[in-house]
Each structure stands twice: as structure tokens, then as C-alpha cells.
Amino acid sequence: MLLISYYRGTLTKYKDSTIIKKLLDKVETLKKALENAKNEYGENSKQVRSWQVQLNNAEADLNKMNK
């Protein structure tokens, strides 16, 4: 199945929409968690760095799927 989705201002075609949807949901959840951690612990905290690493990894996985 081919799906066209809008992500970060670009139209992208996906072959497996279920995996992509889960990755998009994960990225959005991690972004919210990162913002919450920044508000609770401060920008340079260990918790914020941990959430940032997880977000970076999820976005890298999503970018791999888009290639």
C-alpha cells in the first residue's frame, strides 16, 4: 500500500503506512516528553539529554524509512 503523508512541511510517499504512523506517533510523544523535561528539570539536565537522544534516534529511524 502506498500512502502520501505530510511530515515537517514535505509530502512523502510511504510503502508501509503502519510502521511510519507508529514512528510519527513516537516522535510526537518524545517531543512532548522532551518539552516537559525541559520545563521540569531545566535545559541542561541529564533527563533532558536522555529524552533528546531518544528523540534523535526516533527521527533517524523515521528518516531511514523515508529513503
Secondary structure by P-SEA (a helix, b strand, c coil): cbbbbbcccbbbbbccaaaaaaaaaaaaaaaaaaaaaaaccccccaaaaaaaaaaaaaaaaaaaaac
